[in-house]
Amino acid sequence: MAQPHAVSGQVVHLSPLAGQLPNAVTTAILKAEQLELVRIVLAKGKSMPEHQVQGEITVLCLEGRIALRTSDGTRMLGPSDLIHLPGGEPHALTAEQDATALLTICLARRQA
């Protein structure tokens, strides 16, 4: 059964999962007209293969350590580290430790 998305004005609690992380899964939190939020869950050694999205993104590491690979190299993200990537930037994630992150995707299209 699909988990419902949060609605405008609803408070969402994103504390670290800690001991619950091994049983957790990546979950869409919110999808609005111009914005999508996803809680990414990666066990140590697991990865998201290289991909790209049209809109700008941010990745905020909530717990653990994540290696984020882009065309500019690899950056390590630890708790409270945030990175911004432009739309269309190829990237991949690998968990160096059990980790969760908040992914924000801008869905708005650029005006020509």
DSSP file (Angstrom, degrees, kcal/mol; ACC not computed):
  #  RESIDUE AA STRUCTURE BP1 BP2  ACC     N-H-->O    O-->H-N    N-H-->O    O-->H-N    TCO  KAPPA ALPHA  PHI   PSI    X-CA   Y-CA   Z-CA
    1    1 A M              0   0    0      0, 0.0     2,-0.1     0, 0.0     0, 0.0   0.000 360.0 360.0 360.0 133.0    0.0    0.0    0.0
    2    2 A A        -     0   0    0      1,-0.1     0, 0.0     0, 0.0     0, 0.0  -0.420 360.0-122.8 -71.6 141.2    1.4    3.4   -1.0
    3    3 A Q        -     0   0    0     -2,-0.1    25,-0.1     1,-0.1    -1,-0.1  -0.690  32.6-113.5 -82.0 134.6    2.2    5.9    1.8
    4    4 A P        -     0   0    0      0, 0.0     2,-0.1     0, 0.0    -1,-0.1  -0.371  28.2-116.3 -69.4 147.2    0.3    9.1    1.4
    5    5 A H        -     0   0    0      1,-0.1    25,-0.2    26,-0.1    24,-0.1  -0.443  34.4 -99.7 -74.7 154.2    2.2   12.3    0.6
    6    6 A A        -     0   0    0     23,-3.6    25,-0.4    -2,-0.1     2,-0.3  -0.358  38.3-135.0 -66.7 156.3    2.2   15.1    3.1
    7    7 A V    >   -     0   0    0      1,-0.1     3,-2.4    23,-0.1    -1,-0.1  -0.764  35.6 -72.7-112.3 161.4   -0.1   18.0    2.4
    8    8 A S  T 3  S+     0   0    0     -2,-0.3     3,-0.1     1,-0.3    -1,-0.1  -0.250 121.1  17.9 -53.3 131.6    0.5   21.7    2.5
    9    9 A G  T 3  S+     0   0    0      1,-0.3     2,-0.3    -3,-0.0    -1,-0.3   0.277  92.7 128.9  88.9 -10.4    0.8   22.9    6.1
   10   10 A Q    <   -     0   0    0     -3,-2.4     2,-0.4     1,-0.0    -1,-0.3  -0.618  58.4-128.2 -80.3 134.9    1.4   19.4    7.5
   11   11 A V        -     0   0    0     -2,-0.3     2,-0.5    -3,-0.1    -4,-0.1  -0.694  22.7-163.3 -81.9 131.4    4.3   19.0    9.9
   12   12 A V        -     0   0    0     -2,-0.4     2,-0.5    -6,-0.0    17,-0.0  -0.975   9.3-144.5-118.7 127.7    6.7   16.2    8.9
   13   13 A H        +     0   0    0     -2,-0.5    -2,-0.0     1,-0.1     0, 0.0  -0.819  18.0 178.7 -96.5 123.3    9.2   14.8   11.4
   14   14 A L        +     0   0    0     -2,-0.5     3,-0.1    88,-0.0    -1,-0.1  -0.312  18.4 155.2-119.7  48.0   12.5   13.7    9.9
   15   15 A S        -     0   0    0      1,-0.1    47,-0.1     2,-0.1    -2,-0.0  -0.329  57.2 -79.9 -69.9 158.8   14.6   12.6   12.8
   16   16 A P        -     0   0    0      0, 0.0    -1,-0.1     0, 0.0     4,-0.1  -0.253  32.5-140.3 -56.1 146.9   17.4   10.1   12.2
   17   17 A L    >   +     0   0    0      1,-0.2     3,-2.6    -3,-0.1     4,-0.2   0.736  36.8 167.2 -83.1 -24.1   16.2    6.5   11.9
   18   18 A A  G >  S+     0   0    0      1,-0.3     3,-1.7     2,-0.2    -1,-0.2  -0.213  72.4  10.3  48.6-118.5   19.1    5.0   13.9
   19   19 A G  G 3  S+     0   0    0      1,-0.3    -1,-0.3     2,-0.1     4,-0.2   0.656 128.8  59.4 -65.9 -17.1   18.3    1.4   14.8
   20   20 A Q  G X> S+     0   0    0     -3,-2.6     3,-1.2     1,-0.2     4,-0.6   0.577  80.1  91.4 -85.1  -9.8   15.2    1.4   12.5
   21   21 A L  G X4 S+     0   0    0     -3,-1.7     3,-1.5     1,-0.3    -1,-0.2   0.865  75.4  60.9 -58.3 -41.9   17.3    2.2    9.4
   22   22 A P  G 34 S+     0   0    0      0, 0.0    -1,-0.3     0, 0.0    -2,-0.1   0.783 112.6  39.2 -58.9 -24.7   18.0   -1.4    8.3
   23   23 A N  G <4 S+     0   0    0     -3,-1.2    -2,-0.2    -4,-0.2     2,-0.1   0.431  98.7  99.8-101.8  -0.7   14.2   -2.0    7.9
   24   24 A A    <<  -     0   0    0     -3,-1.5     2,-0.3    -4,-0.6    17,-0.0  -0.441  54.6-155.8 -86.8 159.8   13.4    1.4    6.4
   25   25 A V        -     0   0    0     -2,-0.1     2,-0.1    17,-0.0    17,-0.1  -0.912  33.7 -84.3-130.2 158.5   12.9    2.1    2.7
   26   26 A T        -     0   0    0     15,-0.3     2,-0.4    -2,-0.3    14,-0.2  -0.417  53.6-167.4 -60.7 134.8   13.2    5.2    0.5
   27   27 A T  E     -A   39   0A   0     12,-2.3    12,-3.0    -2,-0.1     2,-0.4  -0.992  25.0-127.5-136.4 132.8    9.9    7.2    0.8
   28   28 A A  E     -A   38   0A   0     -2,-0.4    10,-0.3    10,-0.2     3,-0.1  -0.657  26.6-179.0 -72.9 128.9    8.4   10.1   -1.1
   29   29 A I  E     +     0   0A   0      8,-2.9   -23,-3.6    -2,-0.4     2,-0.3   0.846  61.0   1.4 -97.4 -44.2    7.4   12.7    1.5
   30   30 A L  E     -A   37   0A   0      7,-1.6     7,-2.6   -25,-0.2     2,-0.4  -0.999  49.2-174.8-149.0 139.5    5.8   15.4   -0.6
   31   31 A K  E     +A   36   0A   0    -25,-0.4     5,-0.2    -2,-0.3     2,-0.2  -0.910  21.7 160.4-138.2 113.3    5.0   16.0   -4.2
   32   32 A A        -     0   0    0      3,-3.4    -2,-0.0    -2,-0.4    75,-0.0  -0.520  57.1 -81.9-117.5-174.2    3.6   19.5   -5.1
   33   33 A E  S    S+     0   0    0      1,-0.2     3,-0.1    -2,-0.2    -1,-0.0   0.879 126.0  13.5 -60.5 -39.7    3.4   21.4   -8.4
   34   34 A Q  S    S+     0   0    0      1,-0.1    73,-2.2    73,-0.1    74,-0.9   0.363 123.4  54.3-118.8   3.9    7.0   22.7   -8.2
   35   35 A L  E     - B   0 106A   0     71,-0.3    -3,-3.4    72,-0.2     2,-0.4  -0.998  48.1-172.9-148.4 139.3    8.6   20.6   -5.5
   36   36 A E  E     -AB  31 105A   0     69,-2.1    69,-2.8    -2,-0.4     2,-0.4  -1.000   8.5-164.9-132.0 135.6    9.3   17.0   -4.6
   37   37 A L  E     +AB  30 104A   0     -7,-2.6    -8,-2.9    -2,-0.4    -7,-1.6  -0.973   9.2 179.6-120.8 133.8   10.8   15.7   -1.3
   38   38 A V  E     -AB  28 103A   0     65,-2.4    65,-3.2    -2,-0.4     2,-0.8  -0.998  24.7-141.2-134.9 133.0   12.1   12.2   -0.8
   39   39 A R  E     -AB  27 102A   0    -12,-3.0   -12,-2.3    -2,-0.4     2,-0.4  -0.862  25.7-153.7 -91.9 112.7   13.7   10.5    2.2
   40   40 A I  E     - B   0 101A   0     61,-2.9    61,-2.0    -2,-0.8     2,-0.5  -0.729   8.7-166.0 -88.4 132.8   16.5    8.4    0.7
   41   41 A V  E     + B   0 100A   0     -2,-0.4     2,-0.4    59,-0.2   -15,-0.3  -0.985  11.0 173.4-121.0 122.5   17.5    5.3    2.8
   42   42 A L  E     - B   0  99A   0     57,-2.8    57,-3.0    -2,-0.5     2,-0.1  -0.984  21.8-143.3-132.3 122.5   20.8    3.5    1.9
   43   43 A A    >   -     0   0    0     -2,-0.4     3,-2.6    55,-0.2    52,-0.4  -0.474  51.2 -71.4 -74.9 155.2   22.4    0.7    3.8
   44   44 A K  T 3  S+     0   0    0      1,-0.3    52,-0.2    -2,-0.1    -1,-0.2  -0.194 123.2  14.1 -50.0 130.3   26.1    0.7    4.0
   45   45 A G  T 3  S+     0   0    0     50,-3.2    -1,-0.3     1,-0.3     2,-0.1   0.214  99.3 118.4  87.2 -14.8   27.6   -0.3    0.6
   46   46 A K    <   -     0   0    0     -3,-2.6    49,-2.7    49,-0.1    -1,-0.3  -0.484  42.9-171.8 -82.5 156.4   24.3    0.2   -1.3
   47   47 A S  E     -E   94   0B   0     47,-0.2    47,-0.2    -2,-0.1    -4,-0.1  -0.951  31.2-128.1-144.9 163.6   24.1    2.8   -4.0
   48   48 A M  E     -E   93   0B   0     45,-2.5    45,-1.7    -2,-0.3     3,-0.1  -0.979  43.9-123.3-106.7 120.3   21.8    4.7   -6.4
   49   49 A P  E     -     0   0B   0      0, 0.0    42,-0.1     0, 0.0    44,-0.1  -0.123  43.4 -69.5 -63.7 163.8   23.3    4.3   -9.9
   50   50 A E  E    S+     0   0B   0     42,-0.1     2,-0.3    40,-0.1    42,-0.2  -0.245  72.5 142.5 -56.4 135.8   24.2    7.4  -11.9
   51   51 A H  E     -E   91   0B   0     40,-2.2    40,-2.5    -3,-0.1     2,-0.3  -0.909  32.5-142.6-157.7 178.4   21.1    9.3  -13.1
   52   52 A Q        -     0   0    0     -2,-0.3     2,-0.3    38,-0.2    35,-0.1  -0.985   3.0-150.8-150.4 156.9   19.9   12.8  -13.6
   53   53 A V        -     0   0    0     -2,-0.3    35,-3.4    36,-0.3    36,-0.2  -0.917  25.1-122.0-127.1 156.8   16.7   14.9  -13.2
   54   54 A Q  S    S+     0   0    0     -2,-0.3    -1,-0.1    33,-0.2     2,-0.1   0.900  89.4  60.1 -65.7 -42.2   15.6   17.9  -15.1
   55   55 A G  S    S-     0   0    0     32,-0.2    33,-0.4     1,-0.1    -2,-0.2  -0.347  95.3 -87.8 -88.8 166.7   15.2   20.2  -12.1
   56   56 A E        -     0   0    0     31,-0.2    50,-3.0    49,-0.1     2,-0.3  -0.314  48.4-162.8 -63.0 153.2   17.7   21.5   -9.6
   57   57 A I  E     -DC  85 105A   0     28,-2.4    28,-2.5    48,-0.2     2,-0.3  -0.946  17.0-157.2-136.1 159.4   18.2   19.3   -6.5
   58   58 A T  E     -DC  84 104A   0     46,-1.9    46,-2.5    -2,-0.3     2,-0.4  -0.978   7.4-158.2-127.8 149.0   19.6   19.5   -3.0
   59   59 A V  E     -DC  83 103A   0     24,-2.2    24,-1.9    -2,-0.3     2,-0.6  -0.990   7.0-171.5-125.9 121.1   20.7   16.5   -0.9
   60   60 A L  E     -DC  82 102A   0     42,-2.3    42,-2.9    -2,-0.4     2,-0.4  -0.956  19.2-138.9-113.3 113.5   20.8   16.9    2.8
   61   61 A C  E     - C   0 101A   0     20,-2.6    19,-2.7    -2,-0.6    40,-0.3  -0.589  20.8-179.0 -72.0 125.2   22.5   14.1    4.7
   62   62 A L  E     -     0   0A   0     38,-2.5     2,-0.3    -2,-0.4    39,-0.2   0.790  65.5  -9.4 -94.0 -34.8   20.5   13.3    7.8
   63   63 A E  E    S+ C   0 100A   0     37,-1.6    37,-1.6    16,-0.1    -1,-0.4  -0.982 107.7  18.3-160.7 155.9   22.6   10.5    9.2
   64   64 A G  S    S-     0   0    0     -2,-0.3     2,-0.4    35,-0.2    35,-0.2  -0.393  89.1 -65.0  80.6-159.1   25.5    8.3    8.3
   65   65 A R        -     0   0    0     32,-0.3    31,-2.2    13,-0.2    32,-1.5  -1.000  43.3-170.4-136.5 135.1   27.9    9.1    5.4
   66   66 A I  E     -GF  77  95B   0     11,-2.5    11,-3.0    -2,-0.4     2,-0.6  -0.984  16.3-144.7-127.8 132.9   27.2    9.3    1.7
   67   67 A A  E     -GF  76  94B   0     27,-3.3    27,-1.9    -2,-0.4     2,-0.6  -0.879  17.9-162.9 -93.3 120.8   29.6    9.6   -1.2
   68   68 A L  E     -GF  75  93B   0      7,-3.0     7,-2.6    -2,-0.6     2,-0.5  -0.927   5.1-160.7-107.7 116.1   28.0   11.8   -3.9
   69   69 A R  E     +GF  74  92B   0     23,-2.7    23,-1.8    -2,-0.6     2,-0.2  -0.850  19.6 157.6-103.3 129.8   29.7   11.4   -7.3
   70   70 A T  E >   -GF  73  91B   0      3,-2.7     3,-1.6    -2,-0.5    21,-0.2  -0.733  60.8 -86.8-130.8-178.0   29.3   14.0  -10.1
   71   71 A S  T 3  S+     0   0    0     19,-0.5     3,-0.1     1,-0.3    20,-0.1   0.710 127.7  58.7 -65.8 -18.8   31.3   14.9  -13.1
   72   72 A D  T 3  S-     0   0    0      1,-0.3     2,-0.3     0, 0.0    -1,-0.3   0.460 121.0 -95.0 -88.0  -2.5   33.4   17.2  -10.8
   73   73 A G  E <   -G   70   0B   0     -3,-1.6    -3,-2.7     2,-0.0     2,-0.4  -0.790  54.8 -43.2 122.4-167.4   34.4   14.3   -8.5
   74   74 A T  E     -G   69   0B   0     -2,-0.3     2,-0.4    -5,-0.2    -5,-0.2  -0.876  44.3-168.5-109.2 134.2   33.2   12.7   -5.3
   75   75 A R  E     -G   68   0B   0     -7,-2.6    -7,-3.0    -2,-0.4     2,-0.5  -0.966  17.1-134.8-120.4 138.4   32.1   14.6   -2.3
   76   76 A M  E     -G   67   0B   0     -2,-0.4     2,-0.5    -9,-0.2    -9,-0.2  -0.788  17.9-161.8 -93.3 130.9   31.5   13.1    1.1
   77   77 A L  E     +G   66   0B   0    -11,-3.0   -11,-2.5    -2,-0.5     3,-0.1  -0.956  11.2 176.6-114.0 128.3   28.3   14.1    3.0
   78   78 A G    >   -     0   0    0     -2,-0.5     3,-2.6   -13,-0.2   -17,-0.3  -0.613  51.7 -43.4-115.2-179.7   27.9   13.6    6.7
   79   79 A P  T 3  S+     0   0    0      0, 0.0   -17,-0.2     0, 0.0    -1,-0.2  -0.184 130.0   9.7 -50.9 130.8   25.1   14.6    9.0
   80   80 A S  T 3  S+     0   0    0    -19,-2.7     2,-0.4     1,-0.3   -18,-0.1   0.420  93.3 134.4  77.0   3.1   23.8   18.1    8.3
   81   81 A D    <   -     0   0    0     -3,-2.6   -20,-2.6   -20,-0.3     2,-0.4  -0.689  35.0-168.5 -83.4 135.9   25.9   18.4    5.1
   82   82 A L  E     -D   60   0A   0     -2,-0.4     2,-0.3   -22,-0.2   -22,-0.2  -0.962   8.1-175.2-126.4 139.4   23.9   19.9    2.2
   83   83 A I  E     -D   59   0A   0    -24,-1.9   -24,-2.2    -2,-0.4     2,-0.4  -0.989  11.7-149.8-134.6 146.7   24.8   20.1   -1.5
   84   84 A H  E     -D   58   0A   0     -2,-0.3   -26,-0.2   -26,-0.2   -28,-0.0  -0.922  12.1-172.2-112.9 138.4   23.0   21.7   -4.5
   85   85 A L  E     -D   57   0A   0    -28,-2.5   -28,-2.4    -2,-0.4     3,-0.1  -0.989  24.1-118.3-128.4 141.2   23.2   20.4   -8.0
   86   86 A P    >   -     0   0    0      0, 0.0     3,-1.6     0, 0.0   -31,-0.1  -0.313  46.2 -81.2 -70.9 160.9   21.9   22.1  -11.2
   87   87 A G  T 3  S+     0   0    0      1,-0.2   -33,-0.2   -35,-0.1   -32,-0.2  -0.320 116.0  23.4 -59.5 142.6   19.2   20.4  -13.2
   88   88 A G  T 3  S+     0   0    0    -35,-3.4    -1,-0.2   -33,-0.4   -34,-0.1   0.407  83.3 141.5  82.7  -2.2   20.5   17.8  -15.6
   89   89 A E    <   -     0   0    0     -3,-1.6   -36,-0.3   -36,-0.2    -1,-0.2  -0.626  51.9-129.3 -76.5 117.4   23.7   17.1  -13.6
   90   90 A P        +     0   0    0      0, 0.0   -19,-0.5     0, 0.0     2,-0.3  -0.439  41.0 163.3 -64.1 138.0   24.5   13.3  -13.7
   91   91 A H  E     -EF  51  70B   0    -40,-2.5   -40,-2.2   -21,-0.2     2,-0.3  -0.988  23.9-163.1-154.5 158.0   25.1   12.0  -10.1
   92   92 A A  E     - F   0  69B   0    -23,-1.8   -23,-2.7    -2,-0.3     2,-0.4  -0.973  11.0-145.9-141.7 153.6   25.3    8.8   -8.1
   93   93 A L  E     -EF  48  68B   0    -45,-1.7   -45,-2.5    -2,-0.3     2,-0.4  -0.960  12.6-179.1-124.1 140.3   25.1    8.0   -4.4
   94   94 A T  E     -EF  47  67B   0    -27,-1.9   -27,-3.3    -2,-0.4     2,-0.6  -0.994  26.5-128.9-136.2 132.4   26.9    5.3   -2.3
   95   95 A A  E     - F   0  66B   0    -49,-2.7   -50,-3.2   -52,-0.4   -29,-0.2  -0.703  18.9-176.4 -82.7 119.0   26.4    4.8    1.4
   96   96 A E  S    S+     0   0    0    -31,-2.2     2,-0.3    -2,-0.6   -30,-0.2   0.726  83.9   8.1 -80.6 -25.6   29.8    4.7    3.2
   97   97 A Q  S    S-     0   0    0    -32,-1.5   -32,-0.3   -55,-0.1    -1,-0.2  -0.908 112.9 -66.0-139.5 164.2   27.7    3.9    6.4
   98   98 A D  S    S+     0   0    0     -2,-0.3     2,-0.3   -54,-0.1   -55,-0.2  -0.373  75.7 176.1 -50.3 132.6   24.0    3.3    6.9
   99   99 A A  E     -B   42   0A   0    -57,-3.0   -57,-2.8   -35,-0.2     2,-0.3  -0.977  33.9-162.1-148.6 154.3   22.6    6.6    5.8
  100  100 A T  E     -BC  41  63A   0    -37,-1.6   -38,-2.5    -2,-0.3   -37,-1.6  -0.972  16.5-178.8-131.6 152.3   19.5    8.7    5.2
  101  101 A A  E     -BC  40  61A   0    -61,-2.0   -61,-2.9    -2,-0.3     2,-0.6  -0.986  27.5-125.1-147.1 153.8   19.2   11.9    3.3
  102  102 A L  E     -BC  39  60A   0    -42,-2.9   -42,-2.3    -2,-0.3     2,-0.5  -0.918  26.5-161.4-102.1 117.1   16.5   14.4    2.3
  103  103 A L  E     -BC  38  59A   0    -65,-3.2   -65,-2.4    -2,-0.6     2,-0.5  -0.866   4.0-167.6 -99.8 127.8   16.4   14.9   -1.5
  104  104 A T  E     -BC  37  58A   0    -46,-2.5   -46,-1.9    -2,-0.5     2,-0.5  -0.975   3.6-169.7-115.7 126.7   14.6   18.0   -2.7
  105  105 A I  E     -BC  36  57A   0    -69,-2.8   -69,-2.1    -2,-0.5     2,-0.6  -0.969  17.4-140.8-119.3 126.8   13.8   18.3   -6.4
  106  106 A C  E     -B   35   0A   0    -50,-3.0   -71,-0.3    -2,-0.5   -51,-0.1  -0.772  17.8-176.8 -83.4 119.8   12.6   21.5   -8.1
  107  107 A L        +     0   0    0    -73,-2.2   -72,-0.2    -2,-0.6    -1,-0.1   0.552  44.4 112.9 -95.2  -9.6    9.9   20.4  -10.6
  108  108 A A        -     0   0    0    -74,-0.9     2,-0.3     1,-0.1   -74,-0.1  -0.388  65.7-128.9 -67.1 138.3    9.3   23.9  -12.1
  109  109 A R        -     0   0    0     -2,-0.1     2,-0.1     1,-0.1    -1,-0.1  -0.658  24.5-108.6 -87.1 143.8   10.4   24.3  -15.6
  110  110 A R        -     0   0    0     -2,-0.3     2,-0.3     1,-0.1    -1,-0.1  -0.448  32.4-115.4 -70.1 142.0   12.6   27.2  -16.6
  111  111 A Q              0   0    0     -2,-0.1    -1,-0.1     1,-0.1     0, 0.0  -0.604 360.0 360.0 -76.6 135.9   11.0   29.9  -18.6
  112  112 A A              0   0    0     -2,-0.3    -1,-0.1     0, 0.0    -2,-0.0   0.454 360.0 360.0 -83.9 360.0   12.4   30.3  -22.2
